[in-house]
Amino acid sequence: MSEPEAISFCCSSCRYPFNLSSSSQVDSSSSRRNKSSKKGVVTFLVVDLSRFTQVDEVKCLPVSIGSDCSKTKLLCRKCGVHVGYGYEYSPGFCGLKQSESCRKFSMKIAAIQPCEEC
């Protein structure tokens, strides 16, 4: 059976293409604890940051005490609508080497739409 074709997403407000692909989307069905789709967000591992304005970088403390991360608000570069957040966790939190980082991007379902509809 062949793999389904990747879907590209754009801004729901202005239809600006984000170069955001469903192939980098985290499959929420693979984790029992992942309830992000019920919260109205989808998670991606790779995002073209040149398509977003990044603001409000803050440090946050995840559930695991002592592990720190930065949280960046992502806005559509064209219209400025709030699209989601980017998170960058410390390497120790992800079990990676010191030179590597662990990133994920949570996008609001209402803020993105498939580009075929654009």
PEKA-V660511 format. One record per residue. N is the residue number from 1. D_FIRST is the distance of its C-alpha to the first C-alpha in whole Angstrom. Layout:
n;d_first
N;D_FIRST
N;D_FIRST
This chain:
n;d_first
1;0
2;4
3;7
4;9
5;12
6;15
7;18
8;22
9;25
10;28
11;31
12;32
13;36
14;36
15;32
16;33
17;30
18;29
19;26
20;25
21;21
22;18
23;17
24;20
25;20
26;21
27;18
28;21
29;19
30;19
31;23
32;26
33;28
34;27
35;28
36;28
37;26
38;29
39;32
40;30
41;29
42;25
43;25
44;24
45;25
46;25
47;28
48;30
49;33
50;35
51;34
52;35
53;39
54;39
55;42
56;44
57;43
58;44
59;44
60;42
61;42
62;39
63;39
64;40
65;44
66;44
67;41
68;41
69;39
70;40
71;39
72;39
73;38
74;36
75;37
76;36
77;38
78;39
79;40
80;40
81;39
82;38
83;34
84;33
85;34
86;34
87;34
88;35
89;36
90;38
91;37
92;38
93;36
94;33
95;34
96;34
97;36
98;39
99;38
100;35
101;34
102;32
103;31
104;29
105;29
106;30
107;29
108;31
109;28
110;31
111;32
112;29
113;26
114;24
115;25
116;24
117;27
118;29
